[in-house]
Amino acid sequence: MMDWTDRHCRYLHRLMSRRARLYTEMVTSAALVRGNARHLVAFDEAERPLALQLGGSDPSELAEAARIAAAEGYDEVNLNVGCPSERVQSGTFGAVLMKRPELVAECLAAMRSAVTVPVTVKCRIGVDDQDPAVVLPDFLQRVRDVGVTTVAVHARKAWLQGLNPKQNREIPPLDHDLVCEMKDRFPDLGIISNGGIASLEQARALLGRGMDGVMIGRAAYQSPWRILGTADPDIFGERPPFLSPVEVVHAMCPYIERHVGDGGRLHAVTRHMLGLFAGRAGARRWRRSLSEHVREDGAGVEVVLEALEAVAQSARDGEMHVGRAA
């Protein structure tokens, strides 16, 4: 979710669900510790509960990055051992670390010793020619042995050569059955299933099979209202914060005004809002209206309200336009 789940995106998503745990885009431990890039971990208190996802492979550096995260107020620190991009591989972190589970365990132990907030890990079921049925339980055993109590498992292998990150999300087959088997094998370990989950129905099915949680990435970004707008009632049995994406847009307006008033660009926020009406009347007009005007000089919240009026006009035009507008 690099370049996607920034602070503006997370603020928007938190408006739709009080209960879902949000994760940052991956931040490297080197950027925080050696680059002193504290701006990368800035967030609004409204985003919590919030986890910082770190990338790295140096135990002492990751421990220091975890300390920074805890000091900033994060509720969880997550180590990414699942990203397959070449840039990540060249830095010796991400999915390539599935080949070095002993180093992952050392990193996690160092992180846990540095902070009191939960330290978790996100992994793949294996990489390249590894046999997931062999390497995944060994990996889980190692991280459990150093005190990690929660693991998010992307239920696909990662191919480190020959497939780009997008292909690594689509081509290797999903094996959620194996992930569910790991819950049976490690009942005291919190296991979160991830990968290819595009609806709350799929999420409920996995929770019904014993998963402790379900992690949804791109579907929640591309169709945020469809996933997050009903997550609180459908998953947690609680009242949703808002009853429609229109209400969410109005709730975002004060945030947008503050951002633009501080010198920020409107597009930095609205790019995360393009999918709010996905599958609903007016979706196409909403996207077009925002895309055409947000980069203009002086663009502010009035552009968002005009786009919202375009959605309302679609509704007034009648249901016959729903298919084409979506």
C-alpha positions in Angstrom: 0.0 0.0 0.0 3.0 2.3 -0.6 1.9 5.8 -1.5 -1.7 4.9 -0.7 -2.4 4.7 3.0 -0.9 8.0 4.0 -2.3 10.2 6.8 -5.0 11.8 4.6 -6.2 8.3 3.5 -6.3 7.1 7.0 -8.3 10.1 8.3 -10.9 9.4 5.6 -11.0 5.7 6.4 -11.4 6.3 10.1 -14.5 8.4 9.4 -16.1 5.2 8.1 -15.2 2.7 10.8 -14.4 3.3 14.4 -13.2 -0.3 15.0 -11.1 -1.3 12.0 -7.4 -1.1 12.8 -5.6 1.1 10.2 -2.0 0.5 9.0 0.4 3.0 7.6 2.2 2.5 4.4 5.6 0.8 5.0 8.3 3.1 6.4 11.9 2.0 6.5 13.7 1.9 9.8 16.7 3.5 8.0 14.6 6.5 7.1 13.4 7.0 10.7 16.7 6.3 12.5 19.4 7.5 10.1 17.3 9.9 8.0 15.4 11.4 11.0 12.3 11.5 8.8 9.8 12.0 11.6 7.3 13.5 9.1 6.8 10.0 7.8 5.2 8.9 11.0 3.0 12.0 11.7 -0.6 11.2 12.2 -3.9 12.7 13.6 -5.1 11.3 16.9 -8.4 10.7 15.1 -6.8 7.9 13.1 -6.3 5.5 16.1 -6.2 2.6 16.6 -3.2 2.8 14.3 -0.3 0.5 13.5 3.0 1.6 12.0 4.4 -0.8 9.5 8.2 -0.9 9.3 10.6 -2.3 6.8 14.1 -3.3 7.7 16.5 -6.1 8.7 18.8 -4.6 11.2 17.7 -5.6 14.7 19.1 -2.6 16.6 17.9 -0.2 14.0 14.4 -1.7 14.0 14.4 -1.5 17.8 15.2 2.2 17.6 12.5 2.7 15.0 10.0 0.9 17.2 10.9 3.2 20.1 10.2 6.2 17.9 6.9 4.7 16.9 5.9 4.1 20.5 6.9 7.6 21.5 4.8 9.0 18.6 1.8 7.2 20.1 1.3 4.3 17.7 -0.8 1.4 19.1 1.2 -1.3 17.3 4.4 -1.8 15.4 4.3 -4.2 12.5 7.3 -5.7 10.6 6.7 -6.2 6.9 8.1 -9.5 5.7 5.8 -9.7 2.7 6.6 -6.9 0.2 8.2 -8.4 -3.0 9.3 -5.2 -4.8 12.8 -5.1 -6.2 13.6 -1.9 -4.3 12.7 -3.6 -1.1 14.7 -6.7 -1.9 17.7 -4.6 -2.7 17.5 -3.2 0.9 17.3 -6.8 2.2 13.9 -6.5 3.8 10.3 -7.4 2.9 9.5 -10.8 1.5 13.2 -11.7 0.9 13.4 -12.2 4.7 11.1 -15.2 4.4 14.4 -17.0 3.5 16.0 -15.9 6.8 13.4 -16.6 9.5 16.1 -16.7 12.1 17.0 -13.0 11.3 13.3 -12.1 11.4 13.0 -13.6 14.8 16.1 -11.7 16.0 14.6 -8.4 14.6 11.2 -9.1 16.3 12.9 -9.9 19.6 14.9 -6.7 19.5 11.7 -4.7 18.7 9.8 -6.3 21.5 12.5 -5.6 24.0 12.4 -1.9 23.1 8.7 -1.1 23.4 5.6 -2.1 25.4 3.1 -1.8 22.6 2.4 -4.9 20.6 4.9 -5.9 18.0 3.5 -7.9 15.1 4.6 -9.3 11.7 3.1 -9.5 8.2 4.5 -12.3 6.1 3.8 -14.5 3.0 3.2 -18.2 3.0 6.6 -18.6 1.3 8.7 -17.3 -1.5 10.0 -18.8 -4.8 10.4 -22.6 -4.6 9.8 -22.9 -0.9 7.1 -25.4 0.2 4.6 -23.3 2.2 3.5 -26.3 4.2 7.0 -26.6 5.5 8.3 -23.0 5.8 5.2 -21.3 7.1 4.8 -23.4 10.3 8.6 -23.1 10.9 8.3 -19.3 10.5 5.3 -19.1 12.8 7.1 -21.2 15.4 10.1 -19.0 15.4 8.2 -15.7 15.8 6.0 -17.2 18.5 9.1 -18.4 20.4 10.3 -14.8 20.7 7.0 -13.6 22.1 5.1 -12.3 19.0 1.4 -13.1 19.5 -0.1 -11.8 16.2 0.9 -12.6 12.6 -0.9 -11.3 9.4 -0.4 -13.9 6.6 -0.8 -12.9 3.0 -2.0 -16.3 1.7 0.2 -16.3 -1.5 3.7 -17.1 -2.2 5.9 -14.2 -3.5 8.1 -14.8 -6.5 11.1 -12.6 -6.0 12.3 -12.8 -9.6 10.1 -12.7 -12.7 7.0 -11.1 -11.2 6.4 -7.5 -10.4 4.5 -6.5 -7.2 1.2 -6.3 -9.0 1.7 -9.7 -10.5 2.7 -11.0 -7.1 -0.8 -9.9 -5.8 -2.6 -11.8 -8.6 -0.7 -14.7 -10.2 0.5 -16.9 -7.3 -2.6 -18.9 -6.2 -4.2 -18.0 -2.9 -4.1 -20.7 -0.1 -6.3 -19.5 2.7 -6.9 -23.1 3.6 -3.2 -23.4 4.6 -3.6 -20.2 6.7 -6.6 -21.7 8.5 -4.7 -24.9 9.1 -2.0 -22.8 10.8 -4.6 -21.5 13.3 -5.5 -25.1 14.2 -1.8 -25.8 14.6 -1.0 -22.6 16.6 -4.3 -22.0 18.5 -2.6 -19.5 20.9 -1.2 -17.4 18.1 -3.4 -14.6 16.7 -3.6 -15.1 12.9 -4.9 -12.5 10.5 -5.7 -13.6 7.0 -4.8 -11.4 4.1 -4.8 -11.6 0.3 -7.5 -11.4 -2.3 -10.3 -10.5 0.1 -12.6 -8.2 -1.7 -15.8 -8.2 0.3 -17.1 -8.3 3.9 -18.8 -11.6 3.0 -15.4 -13.1 2.3 -14.1 -11.6 5.5 -17.0 -13.1 7.6 -16.4 -16.5 6.0 -12.7 -16.5 7.1 -13.6 -15.3 10.6 -16.1 -18.1 10.7 -13.3 -20.5 10.0 -11.4 -19.4 13.1 -9.3 -16.5 11.8 -8.6 -13.9 14.5 -8.8 -11.1 12.0 -9.0 -10.3 8.3 -6.8 -7.7 6.6 -8.2 -5.9 3.5 -6.0 -3.7 1.4 -6.8 -2.6 -2.1 -10.5 -3.4 -2.0 -10.9 -1.1 1.0 -8.9 1.6 -0.8 -10.7 1.3 -4.2 -14.2 1.0 -2.7 -13.9 2.4 0.8 -17.6 2.8 1.5 -18.5 -0.7 0.4 -15.9 -2.2 2.8 -15.5 0.3 5.6 -18.9 2.0 5.5 -20.6 -1.2 6.8 -17.7 -2.8 8.6 -18.8 -1.7 12.1 -22.3 -3.1 11.9 -21.5 -6.2 9.8 -18.3 -7.3 11.6 -18.4 -5.7 15.0 -22.2 -5.4 15.6 -21.9 -1.7 16.2 -23.6 1.4 14.8 -21.7 3.0 11.9 -20.3 6.5 12.3 -22.2 7.6 9.1 -25.0 6.2 7.1 -23.9 7.2 3.6 -20.8 8.3 1.6 -22.4 11.7 1.2 -22.3 12.2 5.0 -18.6 11.1 4.9 -17.8 13.8 2.3 -19.4 16.5 4.4 -17.4 15.2 7.4 -14.2 15.5 5.4 -14.8 19.1 4.5 -13.4 20.7 7.7 -10.3 18.5 7.4 -9.9 19.6 3.8 -10.3 23.2 4.7 -7.6 22.9 7.4 -5.2 21.2 5.0 -5.7 23.7 2.2 -5.5 26.6 4.7 -2.1 25.3 5.9 -0.8 25.4 2.3 -1.6 21.8 1.3 -2.8 20.8 -2.1 -6.4 19.6 -2.5 -5.3 16.7 -4.6 -3.3 15.2 -1.8 -6.6 14.5 0.0 -9.1 14.0 -2.7 -7.1 11.4 -4.6 -8.0 9.0 -1.8 -11.7 9.9 -2.1 -12.2 8.9 -5.8 -13.7 5.5 -5.0 -16.2 6.7 -2.3 -19.2 6.2 -4.6 -17.9 3.1 -6.4 -20.8 1.0 -7.6 -23.3 3.7 -6.9 -25.2 6.3 -9.0 -22.9 9.2 -9.7 -19.6 7.4 -9.3 -18.3 8.4 -12.7 -19.4 12.0 -12.4 -17.8 12.2 -8.9 -14.5 10.9 -10.2 -14.5 13.1 -13.3 -15.5 16.3 -11.4 -12.7 15.8 -8.8 -10.1 14.9 -11.4 -10.8 17.8 -13.6 -10.6 20.6 -11.0 -8.6 19.6 -7.9 -5.2 20.7 -9.4 -6.4 24.2 -10.3 -4.8 27.1 -8.5 -6.7 28.0 -5.4 -8.8 24.8 -5.5 -10.5 24.1 -2.2 -13.4 22.5 -0.6 -15.9 24.1 -3.0 -14.5 21.7 -5.7 -15.5 18.7 -3.5 -19.0 20.2 -2.9 -19.5 20.7 -6.6 -18.5 17.1 -7.2 -21.0 16.1 -4.6 -23.7 18.0 -6.4 -22.8 16.0 -9.6 -23.5 12.9 -7.6 -26.9 14.3 -6.5 -27.7 15.2 -10.1 -27.1 11.6 -11.1 -29.5 10.4 -8.4 -32.1 13.0 -9.7 -31.6 11.7 -13.3 -32.9 8.3 -12.2 -31.8 4.7 -11.7 -31.5 4.1 -15.4 -28.0 5.8 -15.2 -26.7 3.7 -12.3 -25.0 1.1 -14.5 -23.2 3.6 -16.7 -22.4 6.0 -13.9 -20.8 3.3 -11.8 
